[in-house]
Amino acid sequence: MITETSAVTFRQNLGEMLNLVQYRHDSVVINKDGKPVAALVDAQLFERIRRMQSRFDALCQRIEAGFSKVPEAEGMAEIDAAVAQDRQAQRQVLAG
């Protein structure tokens, strides 16, 4: 479960929030001025996020290296065309 709280309430109830995360494996989104600014997640989830971030960064580097000689405008045009094609396919699936 995800709990949202203000920074002030979070600070006042830190022990309870830690228990939610540690024992129930909930997550807490901390808002400041009504906007999310941080999240408290259990250590196992955080480790998974870190591993995924590392893999994502490595994949981005491979893609960047593979397309380093493609002009930006050409690459963006290819991306736009692929997105449009996928959206059209999704509309056809939904239309059934």
All heavy atoms as an XYZ file, in Angstrom:
749
protein
N       0.838     -1.163      0.000
C       0.000      0.000      0.000
C       0.892      1.238      0.000
O       1.985      1.219      0.552
C      -0.894     -0.013      1.242
C      -1.900      1.105      1.260
S      -3.158      0.858      2.521
C      -2.444      1.806      3.836
N       0.412      2.303     -0.603
C       1.148      3.561     -0.642
C       0.393      4.576      0.203
O      -0.799      4.807     -0.009
C       1.313      4.074     -2.077
C       2.115      3.070     -2.905
C       1.989      5.440     -2.081
C       2.207      3.421     -4.376
N       1.096      5.161      1.158
C       0.536      6.190      2.020
C       1.135      7.526      1.614
O       2.333      7.607      1.376
C       0.882      5.897      3.499
O       0.368      4.621      3.847
C       0.323      6.951      4.419
N       0.302      8.546      1.531
C       0.798      9.899      1.257
C       0.663     10.722      2.521
O      -0.332     10.612      3.244
C       0.022     10.554      0.113
C       0.333      9.932     -1.226
C      -0.049     10.824     -2.386
O      -0.009     12.067     -2.246
O      -0.380     10.275     -3.440
N       1.670     11.535      2.785
C       1.647     12.363      3.979
C       2.426     13.646      3.727
O       3.258     13.700      2.827
C       2.231     11.594      5.188
O       2.029     12.353      6.366
C       3.700     11.300      5.000
N       2.146     14.638      4.539
C       2.909     15.884      4.435
C       4.245     15.716      5.144
O       4.410     14.829      5.997
C       2.124     17.040      5.070
O       2.082     16.874      6.475
N       5.180     16.578      4.821
C       6.499     16.515      5.442
C       6.388     16.718      6.951
O       7.071     16.043      7.730
C       7.424     17.554      4.813
N       5.523     17.619      7.384
C       5.351     17.888      8.812
C       4.812     16.646      9.516
O       5.335     16.213     10.549
C       4.416     19.099      9.034
C       4.063     19.253     10.502
C       5.047     20.371      8.491
N       3.761     16.034      8.953
C       3.182     14.827      9.552
C       4.192     13.695      9.538
O       4.304     12.932     10.511
C       1.902     14.426      8.800
O       0.982     15.510      8.835
C       1.264     13.196      9.402
N       4.958     13.587      8.481
C       5.990     12.554      8.404
C       6.989     12.715      9.540
O       7.321     11.766     10.234
C       6.688     12.606      7.043
C       7.790     11.607      6.910
C       7.514     10.282      6.642
C       9.113     11.986      7.066
C       8.528      9.347      6.524
C      10.134     11.064      6.951
C       9.844      9.741      6.682
N       7.455     13.933      9.727
C       8.437     14.207     10.772
C       7.867     13.887     12.159
O       8.549     13.314     13.006
C       8.893     15.668     10.699
C      10.008     16.004     11.652
C      10.576     17.406     11.465
N       9.546     18.424     11.581
C       9.201     19.273     10.605
N       9.820     19.221      9.445
N       8.268     20.171     10.795
N       6.595     14.236     12.367
C       5.959     14.005     13.669
C       5.705     12.519     13.934
O       5.593     12.108     15.087
C       4.635     14.767     13.756
C       4.813     16.262     13.792
C       3.493     17.011     13.646
O       2.486     16.443     13.222
N       3.519     18.293     13.985
N       5.581     11.728     12.874
C       5.239     10.310     13.004
C       6.284      9.392     12.392
O       5.955      8.329     11.859
C       3.878     10.052     12.348
C       2.782     10.845     13.001
O       2.420     10.601     14.140
N       2.243     11.823     12.291
N       7.536      9.787     12.473
C       8.606      9.044     11.817
C       8.636      7.580     12.244
O       8.742      6.684     11.399
C       9.957      9.703     12.081
C      11.176      9.005     11.488
C      11.056      8.906      9.970
C      12.447      9.731     11.872
N       8.530      7.307     13.524
C       8.574      5.925     14.001
C       7.472      5.080     13.397
O       7.701      3.950     12.944
N       6.267      5.624     13.367
C       5.132      4.898     12.773
C       5.355      4.665     11.285
O       5.073      3.580     10.762
C       3.842      5.692     12.991
C       2.621      5.036     12.413
C       1.374      5.906     12.567
O       1.336      6.768     13.456
O       0.450      5.698     11.748
N       5.872      5.677     10.595
C       6.123      5.543      9.157
C       7.187      4.480      8.893
O       7.054      3.674      7.964
C       6.560      6.892      8.559
C       5.552      7.989      8.689
S       4.086      7.661      7.709
C       2.999      8.904      8.352
N       8.228      4.453      9.705
C       9.255      3.430      9.549
C       8.676      2.036      9.766
O       9.024      1.092      9.050
C      10.416      3.673     10.514
C      11.334      4.851     10.172
C      12.305      5.107     11.314
C      12.069      4.615      8.872
N       7.793      1.902     10.743
C       7.146      0.602     10.985
C       6.295      0.177      9.794
O       6.298     -1.000      9.418
C       6.294      0.652     12.250
C       7.129      0.654     13.508
O       8.285      0.235     13.498
N       6.565      1.143     14.595
N       5.566      1.119      9.194
C       4.767      0.790      8.008
C       5.647      0.215      6.905
O       5.300     -0.760      6.243
C       4.047      2.031      7.467
C       2.841      2.548      8.216
C       2.365      3.866      7.596
C       1.719      1.530      8.172
N       6.791      0.833      6.728
C       7.697      0.415      5.657
C       8.405     -0.882      6.024
O       8.455     -1.822      5.224
C       8.712      1.544      5.356
C       9.797      1.064      4.425
C       7.991      2.744      4.769
N       8.921     -0.961      7.234
C       9.713     -2.133      7.621
C       8.874     -3.393      7.776
O       9.252     -4.451      7.274
C      10.438     -1.855      8.937
C      11.331     -3.002      9.380
C      12.067     -2.681     10.664
O      11.866     -1.653     11.285
N      12.956     -3.589     11.058
N       7.734     -3.297      8.426
C       6.980     -4.511      8.761
C       5.851     -4.822      7.789
O       5.521     -5.981      7.586
C       6.435     -4.416     10.190
C       7.540     -4.307     11.201
C       7.705     -3.150     11.947
C       8.444     -5.346     11.393
C       8.732     -3.043     12.882
C       9.475     -5.245     12.315
C       9.613     -4.089     13.049
O      10.637     -3.977     13.953
N       5.264     -3.804      7.194
C       4.157     -4.045      6.264
C       4.593     -3.912      4.815
O       3.819     -4.165      3.903
C       3.010     -3.082      6.562
C       2.357     -3.389      7.907
C       1.221     -2.470      8.251
N       0.337     -2.221      7.148
C      -0.664     -1.354      7.189
N      -0.909     -0.681      8.279
N      -1.428     -1.160      6.130
N       5.821     -3.469      4.600
C       6.373     -3.267      3.253
C       5.542     -2.274      2.460
O       5.427     -2.370      1.235
C       6.535     -4.600      2.509
C       7.385     -5.565      3.260
N       8.747     -5.421      3.361
C       7.064     -6.672      3.977
C       9.231     -6.402      4.095
N       8.239     -7.173      4.490
N       4.943     -1.319      3.174
C       4.240     -0.218      2.517
C       5.274      0.803      2.047
O       6.453      0.720      2.397
C       3.270      0.469      3.486
C       2.063     -0.381      3.831
O       1.904     -1.466      3.220
O       1.290      0.023      4.709
N       4.830      1.759      1.284
C       5.660      2.886      0.862
C       4.983      4.161      1.328
O       3.764      4.223      1.428
C       5.821      2.904     -0.660
O       6.455      1.728     -1.101
N       5.781      5.189      1.597
C       5.251      6.469      2.039
C       5.735      7.544      1.077
O       6.943      7.695      0.875
C       5.708      6.799      3.483
C       5.164      8.153      3.916
C       5.280      5.706      4.451
N       4.812      8.273      0.495
C       5.151      9.413     -0.352
C       5.034     10.660      0.511
O       4.002     10.891      1.148
C       4.218      9.504     -1.576
C       4.511     10.769     -2.380
C       4.362      8.271     -2.448
N       6.083     11.452      0.540
C       6.138     12.637      1.385
C       5.924     13.866      0.514
O       6.667     14.103     -0.452
C       7.487     12.714      2.111
C       7.715     11.410      2.897
C       7.539     13.932      3.025
C       9.150     11.119      3.194
N       4.883     14.623      0.841
C       4.524     15.820      0.077
C       4.961     17.079      0.817
O       4.909     17.136      2.043
C       3.010     15.881     -0.143
C       2.510     14.730     -0.972
O       3.110     14.361     -1.964
N       1.402     14.139     -0.552
N       5.373     18.054      0.050
C       5.703     19.369      0.592
C       4.976     20.384     -0.275
O       5.104     20.348     -1.502
C       7.212     19.596      0.561
C       7.661     20.827      1.297
C       9.174     20.862      1.385
C       9.614     22.068      2.169
N      11.073     22.146      2.224
N       4.203     21.236      0.360
C       3.373     22.196     -0.367
C       2.475     21.488     -1.376
O       2.262     21.962     -2.488
C       4.238     23.252     -1.075
C       5.054     24.085     -0.097
O       4.542     24.359      1.015
O       6.193     24.453     -0.432
N       1.990     20.296     -1.004
C       1.059     19.549     -1.839
C       1.685     18.783     -2.993
O       0.982     18.160     -3.770
N       3.005     18.817     -3.094
C       3.683     18.129     -4.200
C       4.604     17.044     -3.649
O       5.295     17.259     -2.654
C       4.506     19.122     -5.020
C       3.667     20.163     -5.698
C       4.516     21.130     -6.474
C       3.621     22.187     -7.098
N       4.389     23.230     -7.767
N       4.644     15.868     -4.304
C       5.534     14.808     -3.832
C       6.996     15.205     -4.003
O       7.402     15.677     -5.058
C       5.173     13.615     -4.705
C       4.447     14.164     -5.881
C       3.870     15.484     -5.470
N       7.770     15.044     -2.924
C       9.188     15.408     -2.966
C      10.109     14.242     -2.617
O      11.302     14.285     -2.918
C       9.504     16.606     -2.044
C       8.813     17.865     -2.532
C       9.130     16.310     -0.603
N       9.560     13.211     -1.962
C      10.389     12.071     -1.567
C       9.489     10.871     -1.317
O       8.270     11.016     -1.196
C      11.190     12.405     -0.314
N      10.134      9.717     -1.231
C       9.397      8.495     -0.911
C      10.247      7.646      0.021
O      11.478      7.605     -0.101
C       9.066      7.720     -2.174
N       9.584      6.997      0.941
C      10.238      6.069      1.853
C       9.776      4.673      1.463
O       8.580      4.391      1.461
C       9.849      6.382      3.298
C      10.460      5.518      4.393
C      11.983      5.701      4.440
C       9.841      5.864      5.733
N      10.731      3.828      1.077
C      10.411      2.463      0.651
C      11.291      1.503      1.432
O      12.347      1.882      1.943
C      10.612      2.257     -0.864
C       9.687      3.156     -1.664
C      12.053      2.480     -1.269
N      10.873      0.235      1.500
C      11.693     -0.721      2.240
C      12.998     -0.978      1.488
O      13.120     -0.731      0.291
C      10.923     -2.003      2.569
C      10.648     -2.881      1.374
O      11.599     -3.236      0.665
O       9.480     -3.247      1.171
N      13.978     -1.456      2.242
C      15.331     -1.609      1.701
C      15.387     -2.581      0.525
O      16.153     -2.372     -0.421
C      16.284     -2.053      2.804
N      14.578     -3.649      0.547
C      14.586     -4.609     -0.564
C      14.090     -3.955     -1.847
O      14.675     -4.157     -2.913
C      13.721     -5.818     -0.224
C      14.337     -6.717      0.807
C      13.421     -7.882      1.158
O      12.204     -7.812      0.993
N      14.016     -8.960      1.636
N      13.022     -3.181     -1.752
C      12.510     -2.485     -2.937
C      13.523     -1.477     -3.434
O      13.758     -1.357     -4.638
C      11.178     -1.810     -2.628
C      10.574     -0.965     -3.755
C      10.393     -1.780     -5.032
C       9.259     -0.357     -3.307
N      14.160     -0.763     -2.518
C      15.164      0.212     -2.915
C      16.311     -0.459     -3.659
O      16.784      0.048     -4.667
C      15.692      0.963     -1.693
C      16.705      2.000     -2.042
C      16.331      3.158     -2.714
C      18.037      1.823     -1.717
C      17.278      4.118     -3.055
C      18.981      2.776     -2.054
C      18.602      3.925     -2.724
N      16.735     -1.623     -3.195
C      17.816     -2.349     -3.871
C      17.390     -2.768     -5.274
O      18.176     -2.689     -6.219
C      18.260     -3.557     -3.044
C      19.464     -4.267     -3.612
C      20.672     -3.364     -3.803
O      20.915     -2.469     -2.974
O      21.388     -3.556     -4.803
N      16.148     -3.223     -5.422
C      15.639     -3.587     -6.753
C      15.634     -2.359     -7.664
O      16.006     -2.454     -8.844
C      14.229     -4.156     -6.652
C      14.194     -5.569     -6.126
C      12.779     -6.122     -6.031
N      12.071     -6.016     -7.296
C      10.751     -5.891     -7.391
N       9.994     -5.856     -6.321
N      10.185     -5.813     -8.574
N      15.212     -1.224     -7.137
C      15.191      0.010     -7.926
C      16.609      0.373     -8.361
O      16.831      0.750     -9.517
C      14.544      1.158     -7.126
C      13.046      0.883     -6.932
C      14.766      2.501     -7.808
C      12.367      1.796     -5.921
N      17.566      0.249     -7.462
C      18.963      0.558     -7.801
C      19.473     -0.351     -8.906
O      20.152      0.100     -9.840
C      19.852      0.434     -6.571
C      19.685      1.589     -5.610
C      20.508      1.441     -4.379
N      21.908      1.157     -4.692
C      22.838      1.051     -3.775
N      22.552      1.196     -2.513
N      24.076      0.784     -4.114
N      19.167     -1.655     -8.812
C      19.612     -2.590     -9.858
C      18.966     -2.246    -11.193
O      19.629     -2.268    -12.237
C      19.299     -4.029     -9.459
C      20.240     -4.605     -8.432
C      20.117     -6.119     -8.303
N      18.758     -6.595     -8.170
C      18.130     -6.807     -7.018
N      18.739     -6.571     -5.880
N      16.892     -7.260     -6.991
N      17.680     -1.939    -11.157
C      16.982     -1.588    -12.396
C      17.561     -0.308    -12.988
O      17.729     -0.204    -14.205
C      15.481     -1.422    -12.133
C      14.786     -2.738    -11.844
S      13.064     -2.538    -11.356
C      12.365     -1.788    -12.798
N      17.884      0.671    -12.150
C      18.476      1.918    -12.619
C      19.819      1.658    -13.277
O      20.118      2.209    -14.338
C      18.633      2.912    -11.468
C      19.201      4.252    -11.901
C      18.266      5.038    -12.781
O      17.108      5.188    -12.440
N      18.744      5.526    -13.903
N      20.618      0.794    -12.681
C      21.927      0.465    -13.265
C      21.766     -0.202    -14.625
O      22.477      0.130    -15.578
C      22.714     -0.459    -12.333
O      23.042      0.206    -11.154
N      20.828     -1.144    -14.717
C      20.594     -1.818    -16.003
C      20.059     -0.836    -17.033
O      20.432     -0.882    -18.205
C      19.650     -2.994    -15.824
C      20.287     -4.134    -15.063
C      19.521     -5.431    -15.142
N      18.108     -5.299    -14.887
C      17.442     -5.935    -13.942
N      18.075     -6.761    -13.145
N      16.153     -5.778    -13.804
N      19.158      0.053    -16.602
C      18.610      1.053    -17.515
C      19.710      1.978    -18.026
O      19.781      2.269    -19.220
C      17.514      1.858    -16.812
C      16.895      2.904    -17.676
C      15.966      2.565    -18.651
C      17.234      4.239    -17.522
C      15.396      3.535    -19.461
C      16.664      5.206    -18.326
C      15.745      4.853    -19.300
N      20.586      2.427    -17.120
C      21.693      3.294    -17.531
C      22.603      2.600    -18.535
O      23.021      3.197    -19.523
C      22.503      3.746    -16.315
C      21.736      4.724    -15.429
O      20.719      5.290    -15.877
O      22.153      4.901    -14.262
N      22.899      1.328    -18.289
C      23.754      0.569    -19.208
C      23.080      0.429    -20.570
O      23.725      0.570    -21.611
C      24.080     -0.803    -18.625
N      21.773      0.158    -20.566
C      21.046      0.037    -21.822
C      21.048      1.362    -22.580
O      21.264      1.386    -23.798
C      19.604     -0.414    -21.555
C      18.691     -0.531    -22.767
C      19.235     -1.533    -23.769
C      17.289     -0.915    -22.329
N      20.852      2.461    -21.868
C      20.880      3.780    -22.515
C      22.237      4.052    -23.157
O      22.315      4.587    -24.267
C      20.543      4.877    -21.501
S      18.808      4.928    -21.042
N      23.303      3.671    -22.462
C      24.641      3.866    -23.017
C      24.845      3.035    -24.274
O      25.438      3.508    -25.254
C      25.701      3.529    -21.977
C      25.774      4.535    -20.857
C      26.732      4.109    -19.753
O      27.279      3.013    -19.764
N      26.920      4.981    -18.781
N      24.345      1.800    -24.278
C      24.463      0.942    -25.470
C      23.676      1.530    -26.633
O      24.146      1.530    -27.777
C      23.983     -0.461    -25.154
C      24.941     -1.233    -24.271
C      24.455     -2.608    -23.898
N      24.034     -3.375    -25.065
C      23.167     -4.379    -25.011
N      22.632     -4.735    -23.864
N      22.843     -5.032    -26.094
N      22.484      2.004    -26.364
C      21.661      2.602    -27.421
C      22.336      3.857    -27.949
O      22.424      4.067    -29.162
C      20.245      2.911    -26.911
C      19.489      1.605    -26.662
C      19.484      3.805    -27.884
C      18.173      1.782    -25.930
N      22.819      4.688    -27.038
C      23.491      5.927    -27.449
C      24.707      5.620    -28.321
O      24.919      6.259    -29.355
C      23.916      6.721    -26.222
C      24.502      8.069    -26.554
C      24.838      8.873    -25.311
O      24.212      8.664    -24.264
O      25.747      9.721    -25.417
N      25.499      4.630    -27.930
C      26.679      4.265    -28.716
C      26.274      3.722    -30.077
O      26.895      4.032    -31.091
C      27.512      3.231    -27.957
N      25.224      2.929    -30.114
C      24.779      2.338    -31.372
C      24.223      3.344    -32.360
O      24.252      3.127    -33.565
N      23.699      4.449    -31.844
C      23.098      5.456    -32.710
C      23.896      6.759    -32.736
O      23.381      7.786    -33.173
C      21.654      5.729    -32.267
C      20.719      4.612    -32.599
C      20.490      3.588    -31.692
C      20.079      4.565    -33.828
C      19.633      2.541    -31.993
C      19.227      3.524    -34.147
C      19.002      2.506    -33.223
N      25.142      6.714    -32.306
C      25.935      7.935    -32.205
C      26.168      8.622    -33.550
O      26.374      9.830    -33.603
C      27.281      7.636    -31.546
O      28.044      6.749    -32.344
N      26.096      7.848    -34.642
C      26.351      8.445    -35.962
C      25.069      8.843    -36.688
O      25.126      9.337    -37.804
C      27.170      7.474    -36.813
C      28.548      7.236    -36.225
C      29.361      6.290    -37.044
C      30.711      6.134    -36.358
N      31.456      5.001    -36.808
N      23.919      8.630    -36.052
C      22.643      8.998    -36.667
C      22.342     10.443    -36.287
O      22.358     10.788    -35.103
C      21.510      8.065    -36.169
C      20.167      8.508    -36.709
C      21.808      6.623    -36.543
N      22.068     11.297    -37.292
C      21.723     12.689    -36.969
C      20.488     12.743    -36.063
O      19.561     11.944    -36.198
C      21.423     13.313    -38.328
C      22.115     12.437    -39.322
C      22.095     11.057    -38.728
N      20.491     13.697    -35.131
C      19.418     13.789    -34.142
C      18.038     13.906    -34.793
O      17.096     13.230    -34.379
C      19.646     14.971    -33.204
C      18.599     15.070    -32.118
C      18.852     16.202    -31.145
O      19.950     16.777    -31.129
O      17.917     16.499    -30.383
N      17.912     14.741    -35.797
C      16.611     14.933    -36.448
C      16.115     13.622    -37.060
O      14.925     13.293    -36.961
C      16.705     16.012    -37.516
N      17.011     12.874    -37.654
C      16.633     11.593    -38.253
C      16.200     10.599    -37.171
O      15.202      9.891    -37.312
C      17.812     11.030    -39.039
C      17.518      9.736    -39.770
C      18.732      9.227    -40.541
O      19.508     10.058    -41.060
O      18.889      7.999    -40.614
N      16.944     10.559    -36.078
C      16.599      9.667    -34.980
C      15.254     10.021    -34.368
O      14.431      9.139    -34.084
N      15.012     11.309    -34.161
C      13.735     11.745    -33.592
C      12.580     11.413    -34.537
O      11.503     11.015    -34.092
C      13.760     13.239    -33.278
C      14.706     13.610    -32.148
S      14.423     12.719    -30.605
C      12.816     13.312    -30.147
N      12.804     11.555    -35.830
C      11.766     11.213    -36.809
C      11.442      9.721    -36.744
O      10.270      9.328    -36.819
C      12.212     11.622    -38.218
N      12.459      8.892    -36.600
C      12.234      7.444    -36.475
C      11.459      7.114    -35.208
O      10.551      6.274    -35.219
C      13.564      6.697    -36.486
C      14.220      6.636    -37.852
C      15.473      5.775    -37.843
O      15.484      4.747    -37.127
O      16.426      6.131    -38.545
N      11.811      7.768    -34.115
C      11.103      7.538    -32.856
C       9.642      7.959    -32.986
O       8.731      7.226    -32.586
C      11.789      8.292    -31.698
C      13.140      7.649    -31.408
C      10.896      8.326    -30.452
C      14.019      8.452    -30.476
N       9.397      9.132    -33.549
C       8.029      9.612    -33.722
C       7.216      8.657    -34.587
O       6.049      8.370    -34.299
C       8.019     11.019    -34.330
C       8.540     12.082    -33.368
O       8.574     11.814    -32.139
O       8.921     13.167    -33.841
N       7.828      8.149    -35.656
C       7.132      7.208    -36.541
C       6.810      5.908    -35.809
O       5.711      5.360    -35.951
C       7.980      6.936    -37.787
N       7.750      5.414    -35.008
C       7.520      4.174    -34.259
C       6.414      4.356    -33.221
O       5.561      3.480    -33.046
C       8.814      3.720    -33.587
N       6.403      5.497    -32.551
C       5.359      5.779    -31.560
C       3.999      5.858    -32.247
O       3.006      5.284    -31.772
C       5.667      7.078    -30.786
C       4.470      7.539    -29.968
C       6.888      6.883    -29.884
N       3.932      6.548    -33.372
C       2.672      6.668    -34.105
C       2.176      5.302    -34.565
O       0.977      4.993    -34.472
C       2.844      7.607    -35.301
N       3.086      4.469    -35.039
C       2.719      3.121    -35.491
C       2.187      2.286    -34.332
O       1.177      1.593    -34.464
C       3.932      2.448    -36.126
C       3.652      1.069    -36.667
C       4.898      0.438    -37.290
O       6.000      0.956    -37.173
N       4.713     -0.692    -37.943
N       2.838      2.370    -33.182
C       2.393      1.610    -32.017
C       1.032      2.099    -31.530
O       0.165      1.295    -31.186
C       3.417      1.703    -30.892
C       3.051      0.821    -29.725
O       3.034     -0.412    -29.907
O       2.767      1.359    -28.642
N       0.840      3.403    -31.515
C      -0.454      3.949    -31.068
C      -1.578      3.516    -32.004
O      -2.664      3.186    -31.566
C      -0.377      5.468    -30.987
C       0.417      5.929    -29.791
C       0.462      7.432    -29.691
N       1.206      7.822    -28.498
C       1.751      8.998    -28.323
N       1.646      9.934    -29.261
N       2.410      9.265    -27.219
N      -1.292      3.483    -33.291
C      -2.298      3.031    -34.259
C      -2.633      1.564    -34.019
O      -3.800      1.192    -34.035
C      -1.784      3.227    -35.694
C      -2.741      2.767    -36.763
C      -4.059      3.542    -36.767
O      -4.106      4.705    -36.398
N      -5.132      2.897    -37.160
N      -1.625      0.755    -33.762
C      -1.860     -0.666    -33.489
C      -2.687     -0.832    -32.216
O      -3.594     -1.679    -32.168
C      -0.527     -1.402    -33.362
N      -2.415     -0.039    -31.188
C      -3.176     -0.110    -29.946
C      -4.628      0.298    -30.164
O      -5.531     -0.321    -29.623
C      -2.539      0.786    -28.863
C      -1.203      0.277    -28.364
C      -1.325     -1.071    -27.697
O      -2.255     -1.342    -26.963
N      -0.363     -1.941    -27.957
N      -4.854      1.317    -30.989
C      -6.238      1.737    -31.304
C      -6.983      0.619    -32.026
O      -8.161      0.383    -31.753
C      -6.230      3.014    -32.137
C      -5.978      4.271    -31.316
C      -6.267      5.527    -32.105
N      -5.296      5.774    -33.142
C      -4.191      6.503    -32.998
N      -3.914      7.060    -31.846
N      -3.352      6.674    -33.990
N      -6.304     -0.062    -32.913
C      -6.948     -1.167    -33.647
C      -7.301     -2.303    -32.703
O      -8.357     -2.907    -32.836
C      -6.035     -1.644    -34.780
C      -5.922     -0.648    -35.914
C      -4.918     -1.058    -36.957
O      -4.163     -2.018    -36.776
N      -4.891     -0.345    -38.077
N      -6.424     -2.592    -31.751
C      -6.711     -3.648    -30.774
C      -7.914     -3.265    -29.936
O      -8.804     -4.088    -29.705
C      -5.473     -3.904    -29.879
C      -5.830     -4.758    -28.679
C      -4.348     -4.549    -30.684
N      -7.981     -2.024    -29.496
C      -9.092     -1.572    -28.660
C     -10.397     -1.517    -29.438
O     -11.464     -1.765    -28.874
C      -8.772     -0.203    -28.058
C      -7.637     -0.180    -27.030
C      -7.328      1.236    -26.607
C      -7.987     -1.032    -25.824
N     -10.308     -1.206    -30.735
C     -11.503     -1.134    -31.564
C     -12.042     -2.530    -31.854
O     -13.213     -2.706    -32.190
C     -11.222     -0.382    -32.861
N     -11.158     -3.496    -31.732
C     -11.480     -4.882    -31.786
C     -11.903     -5.523    -32.993
O     -12.517     -6.371    -33.304
